[in-house]
Amino acid sequence: MSSSLSGSDNQNAETRRAGRLSVREKNFELMDSLYKAAVEGHTDQFRAHATMLDQILTPNENTILHIHITARPNQTMKSNNKLKSSLWRMMSTFKKQSSSSEHFGRDILEMCPGLLLKTNTKGETLLHIAARHGHADVVKDLIAECKKPHQNDPEKGVEAVRLMQGMTNEAKDTALHEAARYNQIDVVKMLTKEDPSLPYDANNAGETPLYVAAERGYKDVTQDILLTCKSPADHGPMGRTALHAAAFRNDTEMTKVLLDSSIGTQTSKADQQGWLPLHLAAHLGYYNVVKELLKADKSAAYKADNEGKIPLHLAAGKGRLNTVQELIMSCPSSCELVDDRGWNVFHFALQSGSRRTIELLLKSPSLGNLVNEKNDDGNTPLLEHAGSGSLIPSFVCHPKVDRLAFNQNNCSAEDIIRSDKLLFRPNEKNFMWCLNRLNRFRCRRHIVFGNGERKEQFSNTSIEDKKNNYRKEKSSSIHEELTQYVNKGKESQLVVAALIATVTFTAGITMPGGYINEIGPDQGAAVLTKSSSFQAFVIFNSVAMILSTIAVFIHLKLSLLGDKVFEFNLWKISRGMTKLALFFMVFAFLTGTYSVLPSAKILAVIVSIITGGSILYIYAYDYAALFSLIKAVMRFHVNRLQEIRKEFQLIYFLYLNDFVRAC
């Protein structure tokens, strides 16, 4: 029995669902038949359906008035080109032909007043659509229609309009949001004038209408909201305000408008990072905006963000020279402030790497005490600069800088540079050269016997043990790095060298121009022997073959070596020879081609320019081919000489020791 009842219930539910679907399908079909009339604004075709106009919907539940308002030509449209001009003329013609469409909205609302506040699937009312497209006349009609039922009670009429203007779509946008977003100034004026005291809250993105207008640089919209609304909200996403938005856009005019209004006192309102508008403008280096903000409120220059940074720190950290200068001139005492780490303006300026900003700070006599001020880790600006990997010589060499300072770990600038380093970058080498050149003596507090390795005071580890451990670690790390570096390009380099040797050998056997076949003393000799370009070809080709052959021979020997340093040096020599062999092979091709084209000089010159220019461009990019070869050969011989010298010194000291014992 129960099963039969449940089956009948399911059947009834399916019947009702099918009925609703059929009604919706019929409404869609009816909308399609009336769609053109809705676009063109023909009222007569809707009189027969007056009782069900609120049911004639599109799949997104747009009513006929949604469609009509969307399709109406925008009154603020301007013709910027031929296409827009023709479109404007066509729409104007359409408007004249359908004069009845001017009253279409009012006529339809008289038939069905419920359409006034009806929303589509996105929650958009007719007022949203009209505001977005800038139809001020439609907005006026909608407001009038909203007040019409309450003609005898004006207060209720105002309340009804207030309710309609405060309606939000699914993004929590009001009609004023839409008008401000699309810069529809006429609609904005009408909405704000109608109800100046209406509070416009933020949408789902955290934007108020004022913030939207300020962020997009719509000056007229911003001014109208500020002048008309009694208490305009200006907050935006991430805790920012309209002033933040204007500062972020580097919009000086908008900044002035906001500062001259009632919200100009909100210069001290911070965002989620604790940044005021002045912080944002200083960080981005917007000098003119910074000047306007300082004129309005100098106290903002002393406000710290969540990390304790003031605007001067942010500007100095980015090397914003003009902004730093303006902040120092307007608020000189702000230079003494430090952030949560104890960093002052010199720490930040050195972090930016801006030489001009540093020189500006050094020229200021009042900042002399900050040059050697330590942060919470005991690092002066020089010590922080030493660990950054950069170099500003004008600061390091300045007489006010204490180059012998130590931090809390008893490390000097040279200790910081040398710590845990096997190789030094050019800036680090130049940094140490500046320190050693200017300091009368090398001031240290650690016993140093290697790159960054030091014996602390009161340590029980013997110096000799630490030396041995350090040497082992350094040797193994260097060998591992060299092995990886050599193996990465070893095989490909061998293939290239062998290929060059094969090509040049083949070119030497099959000479360009061929051989003399006539019987005589010159039989078998090259035809172009007396040509200077052919002689150059023979020289270039021979040099290329010799260099590539030597490179292949060195590669064969590399696999038999156990000394990784020696293997790396030989590999660099082989790489340099391969590069030079490639260079000579290309010029052998160039001279060979030139020698066989004696009657086509133009073609020969074109080939020479293309070939020679290309190879010279490549070697200009990698100009170190020859120099790397010479450097590698010299380093190889120097290393061998040093090893021989050490062996002789060891033998000498052994013999000397035996001689002393014998005596």
ZAMARGU-4260 file (C-alpha; in steps of 0.2 Angstrom, whole numbers, plus 5000, padded with zeros to 4 digits):
<rodrens>
0) 5000/5000/5000 | 5014/5012/5005 | 5024/5008/4989 | 5009/5012/4979 | 5007/5029/4988
5) 5025/5033/4985 | 5024/5029/4967 | 5009/5040/4965 | 5018/5055/4974 | 5033/5053/4962
10) 5022/5053/4947 | 5013/5069/4953 | 5030/5077/4957 | 5035/5073/4939 | 5019/5079/4932
15) 5021/5096/4941 | 5039/5098/4936 | 5034/5094/4918 | 5020/5107/4919 | 5032/5120/4926
20) 5045/5116/4912 | 5031/5118/4899 | 5026/5135/4906 | 5044/5141/4906 | 5046/5135/4888
25) 5030/5143/4883 | 5036/5159/4891 | 5053/5158/4882 | 5044/5156/4866 | 5033/5171/4869
30) 5048/5181/4874 | 5056/5176/4857 | 5041/5182/4848 | 5041/5199/4858 | 5059/5201/4859
35) 5061/5213/4844 | 5046/5223/4850 | 5054/5225/4867 | 5071/5231/4859 | 5062/5244/4848
40) 5049/5249/4862 | 5033/5245/4853 | 5020/5246/4867 | 5005/5240/4858 | 5011/5222/4855
45) 5012/5220/4874 | 4994/5226/4878 | 4987/5208/4875 | 4999/5201/4888 | 4997/5214/4901
50) 4992/5202/4915 | 5007/5191/4913 | 5021/5203/4908 | 5031/5199/4924 | 5031/5181/4918
55) 5038/5184/4901 | 5057/5181/4904 | 5073/5176/4896 | 5083/5161/4903 | 5092/5174/4914
60) 5075/5180/4920 | 5077/5197/4911 | 5061/5206/4909 | 5056/5215/4893 | 5061/5231/4902
65) 5078/5224/4906 | 5080/5220/4887 | 5074/5237/4882 | 5085/5248/4893 | 5100/5237/4889
70) 5096/5240/4870 | 5093/5259/4871 | 5107/5269/4863 | 5118/5278/4876 | 5115/5296/4876
75) 5133/5300/4881 | 5140/5290/4866 | 5153/5300/4856 | 5158/5296/4838 | 5177/5294/4838
80) 5179/5285/4822 | 5169/5281/4806 | 5162/5265/4813 | 5155/5274/4829 | 5149/5288/4819
85) 5139/5277/4807 | 5132/5268/4822 | 5127/5284/4830 | 5118/5290/4815 | 5109/5273/4813
90) 5104/5273/4832 | 5098/5291/4830 | 5087/5286/4815 | 5081/5272/4825 | 5076/5283/4839
95) 5067/5295/4827 | 5057/5281/4819 | 5052/5274/4836 | 5047/5290/4845 | 5034/5279/4855
100) 5049/5270/4863 | 5052/5286/4874 | 5037/5282/4884 | 5039/5263/4883 | 5045/5261/4901
105) 5031/5271/4909 | 5018/5262/4898 | 5024/5245/4903 | 5025/5250/4921 | 5007/5256/4921
110) 5002/5239/4914 | 5013/5229/4927 | 5020/5239/4941 | 5028/5224/4948 | 5042/5225/4935
115) 5049/5240/4944 | 5058/5230/4957 | 5059/5214/4948 | 5077/5207/4947 | 5086/5195/4935
120) 5096/5180/4940 | 5111/5192/4945 | 5100/5202/4956 | 5100/5217/4945 | 5085/5229/4945
125) 5080/5240/4931 | 5089/5254/4940 | 5105/5244/4940 | 5104/5242/4921 | 5099/5260/4918
130) 5113/5267/4929 | 5126/5256/4921 | 5122/5261/4903 | 5120/5280/4908 | 5101/5282/4904
135) 5098/5297/4915 | 5080/5299/4908 | 5076/5281/4912 | 5083/5283/4930 | 5072/5299/4932
140) 5056/5289/4926 | 5060/5275/4937 | 5061/5286/4952 | 5045/5295/4947 | 5036/5278/4945
145) 5043/5273/4962 | 5035/5288/4970 | 5019/5288/4961 | 5009/5276/4973 | 5013/5288/4987
150) 5008/5304/4980 | 4998/5308/4995 | 5012/5304/5007 | 5029/5311/5001 | 5038/5303/5016
155) 5033/5286/5010 | 5038/5290/4992 | 5055/5295/4998 | 5056/5279/5008 | 5051/5269/4993
160) 5065/5277/4982 | 5077/5275/4996 | 5073/5256/4996 | 5075/5255/4977 | 5092/5264/4977
165) 5098/5253/4991 | 5094/5237/4982 | 5110/5227/4978 | 5114/5213/4966 | 5122/5197/4969
170) 5139/5206/4970 | 5132/5218/4983 | 5133/5233/4970 | 5120/5247/4971 | 5115/5257/4956
175) 5127/5270/4962 | 5141/5257/4961 | 5136/5254/4943 | 5136/5272/4938 | 5152/5276/4947
180) 5161/5261/4939 | 5156/5266/4921 | 5158/5285/4924 | 5140/5289/4921 | 5141/5307/4929
185) 5123/5312/4925 | 5116/5296/4933 | 5128/5299/4948 | 5121/5317/4950 | 5103/5311/4950
190) 5105/5297/4962 | 5116/5307/4975 | 5104/5322/4974 | 5088/5311/4976 | 5095/5304/4993
195) 5111/5312/4999 | 5110/5304/5016 | 5109/5286/5009 | 5123/5276/5016 | 5132/5266/5002
200) 5141/5251/5010 | 5155/5241/5002 | 5151/5227/4989 | 5158/5210/4990 | 5175/5216/4984
205) 5175/5229/4998 | 5172/5244/4986 | 5162/5259/4990 | 5156/5270/4975 | 5168/5283/4980
210) 5182/5271/4981 | 5178/5265/4964 | 5178/5282/4956 | 5194/5287/4964 | 5203/5271/4959
215) 5198/5273/4941 | 5202/5292/4941 | 5184/5298/4938 | 5186/5316/4945 | 5169/5322/4941
220) 5160/5307/4949 | 5172/5308/4964 | 5168/5327/4966 | 5149/5325/4965 | 5149/5311/4978
225) 5160/5321/4990 | 5150/5337/4988 | 5132/5330/4988 | 5133/5315/5000 | 5132/5319/5018
230) 5144/5305/5024 | 5152/5296/5009 | 5161/5280/5014 | 5177/5279/5005 | 5184/5262/5011
235) 5190/5249/4998 | 5198/5232/4998 | 5213/5227/5009 | 5209/5240/5021 | 5213/5255/5009
240) 5204/5271/5007 | 5200/5282/4992 | 5216/5291/4996 | 5226/5275/4995 | 5218/5272/4978
245) 5223/5290/4971 | 5241/5288/4978 | 5242/5271/4970 | 5237/5278/4953 | 5249/5293/4955
250) 5234/5304/4952 | 5239/5321/4959 | 5223/5330/4955 | 5212/5316/4962 | 5223/5317/4978
255) 5220/5336/4979 | 5201/5333/4977 | 5200/5321/4991 | 5211/5331/5003 | 5201/5346/5000
260) 5185/5337/5005 | 5178/5331/5021 | 5187/5315/5021 | 5204/5324/5019 | 5207/5321/5037
265) 5209/5302/5034 | 5227/5304/5029 | 5231/5294/5045 | 5220/5279/5041 | 5231/5263/5038
270) 5227/5248/5027 | 5230/5230/5032 | 5249/5232/5031 | 5249/5247/5042 | 5252/5258/5027
275) 5245/5276/5025 | 5243/5284/5008 | 5260/5292/5011 | 5268/5275/5014 | 5261/5270/4997
280) 5266/5285/4988 | 5284/5285/4995 | 5286/5267/4991 | 5282/5269/4973 | 5291/5286/4972
285) 5277/5297/4967 | 5285/5313/4971 | 5270/5325/4968 | 5258/5315/4977 | 5270/5314/4992
290) 5271/5333/4992 | 5252/5335/4993 | 5250/5322/5007 | 5264/5331/5017 | 5255/5348/5015
295) 5239/5340/5022 | 5247/5331/5036 | 5265/5330/5040 | 5262/5319/5055 | 5260/5305/5043
300) 5278/5305/5040 | 5281/5299/5058 | 5268/5285/5057 | 5275/5267/5057 | 5268/5252/5048
305) 5266/5235/5055 | 5285/5232/5053 | 5289/5248/5061 | 5294/5257/5044 | 5290/5275/5041
310) 5288/5282/5023 | 5306/5288/5023 | 5312/5270/5025 | 5301/5264/5011 | 5307/5277/4999
315) 5325/5275/5004 | 5323/5256/5002 | 5318/5258/4984 | 5331/5272/4980 | 5317/5285/4977
320) 5329/5300/4977 | 5317/5315/4975 | 5305/5307/4987 | 5318/5305/5000 | 5324/5323/4998
325) 5306/5329/5000 | 5303/5319/5016 | 5320/5324/5024 | 5316/5343/5020 | 5299/5342/5026
330) 5301/5331/5042 | 5320/5331/5046 | 5318/5323/5063 | 5310/5308/5055 | 5327/5302/5050
335) 5331/5297/5068 | 5317/5284/5068 | 5321/5265/5066 | 5310/5250/5061 | 5307/5235/5072
340) 5324/5228/5067 | 5333/5244/5072 | 5337/5249/5054 | 5339/5267/5050 | 5338/5276/5034
345) 5356/5272/5029 | 5352/5253/5031 | 5337/5255/5019 | 5346/5266/5007 | 5361/5254/5006
350) 5349/5239/5003 | 5342/5248/4988 | 5359/5250/4980 | 5356/5268/4974 | 5372/5277/4974
355) 5363/5294/4972 | 5352/5291/4987 | 5367/5287/4998 | 5377/5302/4992 | 5362/5313/4996
360) 5361/5306/5014 | 5380/5308/5016 | 5379/5326/5011 | 5367/5330/5025 | 5377/5335/5040
365) 5363/5332/5053 | 5363/5313/5048 | 5381/5310/5053 | 5376/5301/5069 | 5366/5288/5059
370) 5381/5283/5048 | 5388/5271/5061 | 5372/5267/5071 | 5369/5249/5074 | 5353/5239/5072
375) 5347/5225/5084 | 5360/5213/5078 | 5374/5225/5081 | 5376/5228/5062 | 5381/5246/5056
380) 5375/5251/5039 | 5392/5246/5033 | 5391/5228/5040 | 5374/5226/5032 | 5381/5232/5016
385) 5395/5220/5017 | 5383/5205/5017 | 5372/5211/5003 | 5384/5207/4989 | 5383/5224/4982
390) 5396/5239/4983 | 5394/5258/4984 | 5412/5264/4985 | 5406/5282/4989 | 5399/5275/5005
395) 5413/5263/5010 | 5426/5276/5007 | 5418/5290/5016 | 5428/5297/5030 | 5413/5296/5042
400) 5411/5278/5040 | 5418/5267/5053 | 5426/5253/5043 | 5433/5244/5059 | 5416/5241/5067
405) 5411/5224/5074 | 5394/5217/5077 | 5387/5206/5091 | 5396/5191/5084 | 5413/5200/5084
410) 5413/5200/5065 | 5420/5215/5055 | 5415/5219/5037 | 5429/5208/5030 | 5423/5194/5041
415) 5406/5195/5035 | 5412/5195/5017 | 5423/5180/5019 | 5411/5169/5029 | 5407/5153/5021
420) 5414/5158/5004 | 5425/5148/4993 | 5424/5160/4978 | 5421/5179/4979 | 5411/5189/4967
425) 5419/5205/4959 | 5409/5217/4971 | 5415/5207/4986 | 5433/5208/4980 | 5432/5226/4977
430) 5424/5229/4994 | 5438/5220/5003 | 5451/5230/4992 | 5443/5246/4998 | 5444/5240/5016
435) 5462/5235/5015 | 5467/5250/5006 | 5459/5262/5018 | 5462/5253/5034 | 5479/5255/5042
440) 5478/5237/5049 | 5466/5223/5047 | 5456/5223/5063 | 5450/5206/5068 | 5444/5196/5083
445) 5445/5178/5077 | 5459/5167/5072 | 5456/5165/5053 | 5465/5152/5043 | 5454/5149/5028
450) 5439/5157/5019 | 5427/5160/5033 | 5434/5147/5044 | 5440/5154/5061 | 5444/5147/5078
455) 5434/5155/5092 | 5442/5161/5108 | 5442/5148/5122 | 5438/5134/5110 | 5445/5117/5114
460) 5448/5112/5096 | 5466/5114/5091 | 5470/5125/5076 | 5479/5111/5067 | 5464/5099/5068
465) 5453/5113/5062 | 5464/5117/5047 | 5465/5098/5042 | 5446/5097/5043 | 5444/5113/5033
470) 5456/5107/5020 | 5447/5090/5018 | 5430/5098/5017 | 5436/5112/5004 | 5445/5099/4994
475) 5430/5087/4993 | 5418/5102/4989 | 5430/5109/4975 | 5432/5092/4967 | 5413/5089/4967
480) 5410/5105/4959 | 5423/5103/4946 | 5417/5086/4942 | 5400/5091/4939 | 5405/5106/4929
485) 5417/5096/4918 | 5405/5082/4915 | 5391/5093/4910 | 5399/5099/4894 | 5412/5085/4891
490) 5403/5074/4879 | 5396/5088/4868 | 5413/5097/4867 | 5421/5081/4862 | 5409/5078/4848
495) 5411/5096/4841 | 5430/5095/4842 | 5429/5078/4832 | 5417/5085/4819 | 5428/5100/4816
500) 5443/5089/4814 | 5434/5078/4801 | 5427/5093/4791 | 5444/5102/4790 | 5453/5086/4786
505) 5440/5083/4772 | 5442/5101/4766 | 5461/5099/4765 | 5460/5084/4754 | 5447/5091/4742
510) 5454/5108/4738 | 5442/5121/4732 | 5445/5124/4713 | 5451/5106/4710 | 5468/5100/4704
515) 5478/5101/4688 | 5475/5086/4677 | 5487/5090/4663 | 5503/5080/4662 | 5518/5091/4668
520) 5528/5096/4683 | 5512/5104/4691 | 5501/5089/4688 | 5491/5085/4704 | 5494/5103/4711
525) 5479/5114/4717 | 5473/5125/4703 | 5472/5140/4714 | 5489/5139/4722 | 5494/5156/4717
530) 5478/5165/4724 | 5480/5174/4740 | 5463/5170/4746 | 5466/5151/4743 | 5482/5153/4753
535) 5473/5160/4767 | 5460/5146/4766 | 5474/5133/4768 | 5481/5142/4783 | 5464/5144/4792
540) 5459/5126/4788 | 5476/5119/4794 | 5475/5129/4810 | 5457/5124/4813 | 5462/5105/4810
545) 5477/5106/4822 | 5467/5115/4836 | 5452/5103/4835 | 5464/5088/4834 | 5473/5094/4850
550) 5456/5096/4859 | 5451/5078/4855 | 5468/5072/4861 | 5466/5082/4877 | 5448/5074/4879
555) 5456/5057/4877 | 5468/5061/4891 | 5455/5068/4903 | 5447/5051/4907 | 5464/5045/4913
560) 5467/5059/4926 | 5464/5057/4944 | 5467/5075/4949 | 5451/5085/4947 | 5459/5102/4947
565) 5472/5097/4934 | 5457/5089/4924 | 5447/5105/4925 | 5462/5116/4919 | 5465/5104/4904
570) 5446/5104/4900 | 5446/5123/4899 | 5461/5123/4887 | 5452/5111/4876 | 5436/5121/4876
575) 5446/5137/4871 | 5454/5127/4857 | 5438/5121/4851 | 5431/5138/4850 | 5446/5145/4841
580) 5445/5130/4829 | 5427/5134/4825 | 5432/5152/4822 | 5446/5147/4810 | 5435/5134/4801
585) 5422/5148/4797 | 5435/5159/4790 | 5442/5145/4780 | 5425/5143/4772 | 5424/5161/4769
590) 5441/5162/4760 | 5438/5146/4751 | 5422/5153/4744 | 5430/5169/4740 | 5444/5160/4730
595) 5432/5151/4719 | 5422/5166/4714 | 5434/5177/4706 | 5422/5183/4692 | 5408/5186/4704
600) 5415/5199/4716 | 5399/5206/4722 | 5392/5188/4727 | 5409/5185/4735 | 5408/5201/4745
605) 5390/5197/4751 | 5395/5180/4756 | 5410/5187/4766 | 5400/5200/4774 | 5386/5188/4780
610) 5398/5174/4786 | 5411/5186/4793 | 5398/5197/4802 | 5389/5182/4809 | 5404/5174/4817
615) 5411/5191/4823 | 5394/5195/4831 | 5395/5178/4840 | 5412/5180/4846 | 5408/5198/4851
620) 5395/5190/4863 | 5407/5177/4868 | 5423/5187/4866 | 5433/5177/4879 | 5437/5163/4868
625) 5455/5168/4865 | 5458/5176/4882 | 5450/5161/4891 | 5463/5149/4882 | 5477/5160/4886
630) 5472/5162/4904 | 5469/5143/4906 | 5486/5139/4898 | 5494/5152/4910 | 5485/5146/4925
635) 5490/5128/4921 | 5508/5133/4920 | 5508/5144/4935 | 5500/5130/4945 | 5513/5117/4939
640) 5527/5130/4943 | 5519/5132/4961 | 5519/5113/4963 | 5537/5111/4957 | 5542/5125/4969
645) 5533/5117/4984 | 5542/5101/4980 | 5559/5109/4979 | 5555/5118/4995 | 5550/5102/5004
650) 5566/5093/4997 | 5577/5108/5003 | 5570/5108/5020 | 5572/5090/5022 | 5590/5091/5017
655) 5593/5106/5028 | 5585/5096/5043 | 5596/5081/5040 | 5611/5092/5038 | 5607/5101/5055
660) 5605/5084/5064 | 5621/5078/5057 | 5630/5093/5063
</rodrens>
